[in-house]
């Protein structure tokens, strides 16, 4: 799956990162501190056939949490990043709603 896959590092969709630090999409679309698990879950929902590597470190931020997700090339990379970021926002909203319901 090497040539037919994109590598998605959390920094690519992190709203707290600058373009120089690795963010590849608009800050408006990006999410704060996305995790490899969130990227995996959303990529799986979009049928991108995700594969996780949790031992690799992003070269621009080698001191941060490790990991990336490889996804199949069904869309352009920027389109896939945007879909994943928006999917994470929806996922987080659902989790917050469940938490608020269970507290009642």
SVG drawing of the C-alpha trace seen along z (x, -y; Angstrom):
<svg xmlns="http://www.w3.org/2000/svg" viewBox="-31 -30 44 32">
<polyline fill="none" stroke="black" stroke-width="0.4" points="0.0,0.0 3.0,-2.3 2.5,-4.0 -1.3,-4.1 -1.5,-5.6 -1.2,-9.0 0.5,-9.5 -1.5,-11.6 0.4,-13.0 -1.7,-14.7 0.2,-17.9 -1.3,-18.2 -4.7,-19.0 -3.8,-20.5 -5.2,-24.1 -2.6,-24.9 0.2,-24.4 1.5,-26.9 2.1,-26.1 5.8,-26.0 5.1,-23.5 3.4,-21.2 -0.3,-22.2 -1.6,-21.6 -5.2,-22.8 -6.9,-26.0 -7.0,-26.8 -10.8,-27.2 -11.2,-23.6 -8.4,-22.2 -9.0,-20.8 -7.0,-21.3 -4.7,-18.4 -6.1,-15.6 -5.0,-12.1 -3.9,-9.2 -6.9,-7.3 -9.4,-10.0 -7.8,-10.1 -8.0,-6.3 -11.7,-6.2 -12.7,-8.9 -10.7,-7.5 -12.3,-4.1 -15.7,-5.8 -14.8,-7.3 -13.6,-3.9 -10.0,-5.1 -8.6,-1.7 -6.4,-3.2 -3.3,-1.6 -1.7,-3.0 2.0,-3.3 2.2,-4.3 6.0,-4.1 7.1,-6.8 7.8,-10.4 7.0,-13.4 10.3,-15.0 9.3,-18.6 8.0,-17.6 9.9,-14.5 9.2,-15.2 5.4,-15.0 3.2,-11.9 4.2,-9.4 2.2,-8.0 0.6,-8.5 -2.1,-6.9 -1.8,-5.7 -4.9,-6.0 -5.8,-4.9 -5.9,-7.5 -9.6,-7.9 -9.5,-11.7 -6.8,-14.3 -4.7,-14.6 -6.0,-18.1 -9.6,-16.9 -9.0,-13.8 -7.4,-16.0 -10.4,-18.3 -12.8,-15.4 -10.9,-13.9 -10.7,-17.2 -14.4,-17.8 -15.1,-14.2 -13.1,-14.6 -15.1,-17.7 -18.3,-15.7 -16.9,-12.8 -16.0,-15.2 -19.4,-16.8 -21.1,-13.3 -18.8,-12.4 -19.6,-15.7 -23.3,-15.1 -23.1,-11.6 -21.2,-12.9 -23.7,-15.7 -26.7,-13.2 -25.1,-10.8 -24.6,-13.5 -28.3,-14.3"/>
</svg>
